[in-house]
Every structure is written in structure tokens, then in C-alpha cells.
């Protein structure tokens, strides 16, 4: 955690489930929650970086459990949730982070590609929430943080199915918040902007793209994974006890 970051005592000892928690923004989220004393289980398809993160966190004395999982397989997702529950107890916090922003031309999208992109970027959020909501209802409350994207609000092209999926996160969040508010389950969404992950550096961060981004953002610097993680901590904590059904943009003022 960066110097001066907040500590949330309510997160200490809570079971947190993070999807896509082994690299990029997800890894920052996983590390941030363990630093708060939470018991964090994270599901990811990328075995090597996820295993390394698990080993690093455990060596530091944190409670972390990596479960290898392809979130497109809903039965595997349910088994992953059960494994985290078996390791750390009922889930109090769900961070629906996993996604894959692969670019695609609309003209080239087949029904099979469409279904796969929706499975990667949206469908698992619903079924992960469905799997943990009984835990949250039974314990008298919980927090779900769904990850959208600022890219659809910016009108970014070249990934129409991804944009469709990420805009749908807002409707899902509002509906679930309404349904489960009587059980003290809070449901919010975070829409990150162009966050400086290794993937972004490797695939998208050309000089032209960086110049365009800095021209549009209010803050003339990159948004970092830890900044997204710190906002997720707040929404998951009891400090955000009256926040639900909302969509929070964390993008340096891009949109």
C-alpha cells in the first residue's frame, strides 16, 4: 500500500473473493485487501502470475488463496467460490473484476465470438454474485463491487461487444442493489479509465494513444492500479455503509 493510504478496520478478517485477481488491476486489489487483514481468495485463469502472487502474499504473512479457474465455465466458477468458502469461510465481499478488453472489428464478430466476449466480460459477474449472495444474506450484509469501464462512456471504438458488456454492468448493479438492499447487501460499480497495467503498456500504450489520452484527461498523468484498488477498499468497507446502487468513475477525468 502507498504511504498515507487509509486503513479500514471493518475489512480485517473478512472473506473477500476477487475474480481475475492474479494480475493487473486484480492483483493490486488482491494485495490491497490482504494488507487490510482480509482473507482473500482470488480466481484467475492465468496460473503463473497468480501462483507467484499467492506465494508472495503468503510469505508476507497474509491470508491468500489462489484458485485456478476459467470464469467462462460457470460450474468451474461455482467450484472456485466453494473452494474459497471452504478455505476462509462465508464470503462477505465480492469484487467482480475479471475482464478482457481484446479489440475486435464489429464486422468480424461471429455469434460464437460474441458469446465468448460476453462470457469473459459480463456473464460471470452475474453468477459470481448469485453464488455468494446466500452467504451475505445469512451474515446480515455484504458488499459487491462490479467492474465496468469508462471506455464506453468515452465512446471508444474498436471493441463493440466489450463496450456492450461493460455498459450492461451498470444496469446489473442497480437492479441487484434494489433486490438485496433489504438484506443490507450493498452493490456498486467502478468504471476505471485507462489504467497503466502491464497489459496496457504491452498492447495499447503507443505514443499517439498516450498523447490522445493526456489531451482528454483532466489529470495529466496515468491512473495506476493501486488507485483503483483503494477505491474498491472503500466501497467494500463499512465506511461506505450508505453507498449502494451507484456507478463510480475513476479515470483521471477522461470522461
C-alpha positions in Angstrom: 0.0 0.0 0.0 1.2 3.5 -0.8 2.2 5.8 2.1 -0.8 7.6 3.6 -3.4 5.1 2.4 -6.4 4.6 4.6 -6.9 1.6 6.9 -10.4 0.1 7.2 -10.8 -1.9 10.4 -14.1 -3.4 9.2 -12.2 -5.4 6.5 -9.9 -7.1 9.0 -10.8 -10.8 9.0 -13.5 -10.6 6.3 -13.6 -13.1 3.5 -13.1 -11.4 0.1 -13.5 -13.0 -3.3 -11.7 -11.3 -6.2 -12.3 -12.5 -9.8 -9.3 -12.0 -12.1 -7.2 -11.3 -9.0 -3.9 -12.6 -10.2 -2.6 -9.8 -12.4 -3.1 -6.2 -13.4 -5.8 -4.2 -11.5 -6.9 -7.5 -9.9 -3.5 -8.2 -8.4 -3.5 -4.7 -6.9 -6.9 -5.3 -5.5 -5.9 -8.7 -4.0 -2.8 -7.2 -2.4 -4.7 -4.2 -1.0 -7.3 -6.4 0.7 -4.8 -8.7 2.2 -2.9 -5.7 3.6 -6.1 -4.7 5.4 -6.1 -8.1 7.1 -8.8 -9.6 4.9 -8.8 -13.3 3.9 -8.7 -13.1 0.1 -9.5 -15.9 -2.3 -8.9 -15.0 -6.0 -10.0 -16.8 -9.1 -7.9 -16.5 -12.3 -7.1 -18.3 -15.5 -3.5 -17.1 -15.5 -1.8 -19.7 -13.4 1.8 -18.4 -13.4 1.4 -14.8 -12.2 -1.4 -15.8 -9.9 0.6 -18.6 -8.2 3.5 -16.1 -7.8 1.2 -13.6 -6.2 -0.2 -16.1 -3.8 3.3 -17.2 -2.8 4.4 -13.6 -2.3 1.4 -12.7 -0.1 1.7 -15.8 2.0 5.4 -15.2 2.5 4.4 -11.8 3.9 2.0 -13.4 6.4 -1.2 -12.6 4.6 -4.2 -14.9 4.1 -4.4 -15.5 0.3 -5.7 -18.4 -1.7 -5.4 -18.7 -5.5 -7.9 -20.9 -7.3 -7.3 -21.7 -10.9 -10.5 -21.1 -12.8 -11.8 -20.3 -16.3 -14.7 -18.0 -15.5 -16.4 -18.8 -18.8 -17.2 -22.2 -17.2 -19.9 -21.4 -14.7 -19.6 -24.8 -13.0 -15.9 -24.1 -12.5 -16.7 -20.7 -11.2 -19.1 -22.2 -8.6 -16.4 -24.7 -7.6 -14.0 -21.9 -7.2 -16.3 -19.9 -4.9 -16.9 -23.1 -2.8 -13.1 -23.6 -2.5 -12.7 -20.0 -1.2 -15.6 -20.5 1.2 -14.0 -23.8 2.5 -10.7 -22.0 3.0 -11.8 -18.8 4.6 -15.5 -19.0 5.5 -18.6 -17.3 4.1 -17.9 -14.6 1.5 -18.5 -11.0 2.8 -17.1 -9.1 -0.1 -17.2 -9.9 -3.9 -15.0 -7.9 -6.3 -16.2 -8.7 -9.8 -13.0 -7.6 -11.6 -12.2 -10.1 -14.3 -12.5 -8.9 -17.9 -10.5 -8.9 -21.2 -10.6 -5.8 -23.4 -9.4 -7.5 -26.6 -10.1 -5.2 -29.6 -12.3 -6.5 -32.3 -13.9 -5.2 -35.5 -17.7 -5.3 -35.4 -17.8 -6.7 -38.9 -15.7 -9.7 -37.9 -17.8 -10.7 -34.8 -19.5 -14.1 -35.3 -22.2 -15.4 -32.9 -19.5 -17.6 -31.3 -17.1 -14.7 -30.8 -20.0 -12.6 -29.4 -21.0 -15.2 -26.9 -17.3 -15.7 -25.8 -16.8 -12.0 -25.3 -20.0 -11.7 -23.2 -18.9 -14.8 -21.2 -15.5 -13.2 -20.5 -16.7 -9.7 -19.7 -20.2 -10.0 -18.2 -21.9 -13.3 -17.6 -19.5 -14.5 -14.8 -20.3 -11.3 -12.8 -23.9 -12.4 -12.5 -23.1 -16.0 -11.5 -20.4 -15.0 -9.1 -22.9 -12.7 -7.3 -25.5 -15.4 -7.3 -23.0 -17.8 -5.7 -22.1 -15.5 -2.8 -25.4 -13.7 -2.1 -26.6 -16.5 0.2 -23.5 -16.0 2.3 -24.1 -12.3 2.5 -27.8 -12.6 3.3 -27.1 -15.2 6.1 -24.5 -12.9 7.7 -26.7 -9.9 7.6 -24.9 -7.9 4.9 -22.1 -7.7 2.4 -20.6 -5.7 -0.4 -20.4 -6.4 -4.1 -18.3 -4.3 -6.4 -18.8 -4.9 -10.1 -16.2 -3.6 -12.6 -17.4 -1.7 -15.6 -15.3 0.6 -17.8 -15.1 4.3 -18.7 -14.3 3.3 -22.3 -18.0 3.1 -23.3 -18.8 6.5 -21.8 -15.8 7.9 -23.8 -17.3 6.4 -27.0 -14.1 4.4 -27.6 -14.4 2.3 -30.7 -12.8 -1.0 -31.8 -14.5 -3.2 -29.2 -18.2 -3.0 -29.6 -19.0 -6.2 -27.7 -16.7 -5.3 -24.8 -18.4 -1.9 -24.6 -21.8 -3.5 -24.7 -20.9 -5.8 -21.8 -19.3 -3.1 -19.7 -22.3 -0.7 -20.1 -24.6 -3.6 -19.0 -22.7 -3.7 -15.7 -24.5 -0.5 -14.6 -28.0 -2.0 -15.1 -27.0 -5.2 -13.3 -25.6 -3.2 -10.4 -28.7 -1.0 -10.0 -31.1 -3.9 -10.1 -29.1 -6.1 -7.7 -28.8 -3.3 -5.3 -32.5 -2.8 -5.3 -33.2 -6.5 -4.8 -30.7 -7.1 -1.9 -30.8 -3.7 -0.1 -33.3 -5.1 2.4 -30.7 -7.7 3.3 -28.1 -4.9 3.9 -26.1 -6.1 0.8 -24.6 -3.1 -1.0 -23.9 -3.3 -4.7 -21.8 -0.7 -6.5 -19.8 -0.4 -9.7 -16.4 1.0 -10.5 -15.6 2.2 -14.0 -11.9 2.5 -14.4 -10.3 4.6 -17.1 -7.1 3.9 -18.9 -5.2 2.3 -16.1 -1.4 1.8 -16.5 -1.2 -2.0 -16.2 1.5 -4.1 -17.8 -1.1 -5.3 -20.4 -1.8 -1.7 -21.4 1.9 -1.0 -21.7 2.4 -4.1 -23.9 -0.6 -3.7 -26.1 -2.1 -0.2 -26.3 0.2 2.4 -25.0 1.6 3.9 -28.2 2.9 7.5 -28.3 -0.2 8.5 -30.2 -2.6 6.9 -27.8 -0.8 8.4 -24.8 -0.9 11.9 -26.4 -4.6 11.5 -27.1 -5.3 10.3 -23.5 -3.4 13.0 -21.8 -5.2 15.5 -24.0 -8.6 14.3 -22.8 -7.8 13.6 -19.1 -8.1 16.4 -16.5 -5.2 14.8 -14.7 -2.1 14.8 -16.9 -0.7 11.6 -15.6 -1.5 7.9 -15.7 -4.1 6.3 -13.4 -2.4 3.5 -11.5 -3.8 0.1 -10.4 -3.4 0.9 -6.7 -5.7 3.9 -7.2 -8.5 1.6 -8.4 -7.8 -0.8 -5.6 -8.0 1.8 -2.9 -11.5 2.9 -4.2 -12.6 -0.8 -4.1 -11.4 -1.0 -0.5 -13.6 2.0 0.5 -16.7 0.6 -1.2 -16.2 -2.8 0.4 -15.7 -1.3 3.9 -18.3 -0.2 6.4 -17.1 3.4 5.8 -19.2 3.2 2.6 -22.2 1.9 4.5 -24.7 4.2 2.8 -23.3 3.7 -0.7 -25.2 1.3 -3.0 -26.7 1.2 -6.5 -24.0 3.6 -7.7 -21.5 3.8 -10.6 -18.2 5.5 -9.7 -15.9 6.6 -12.4 -12.1 6.5 -11.6 -10.4 7.7 -14.7 -8.4 10.9 -14.0 -11.2 12.9 -15.6 -11.1 11.2 -19.0 -14.9 11.2 -19.5 
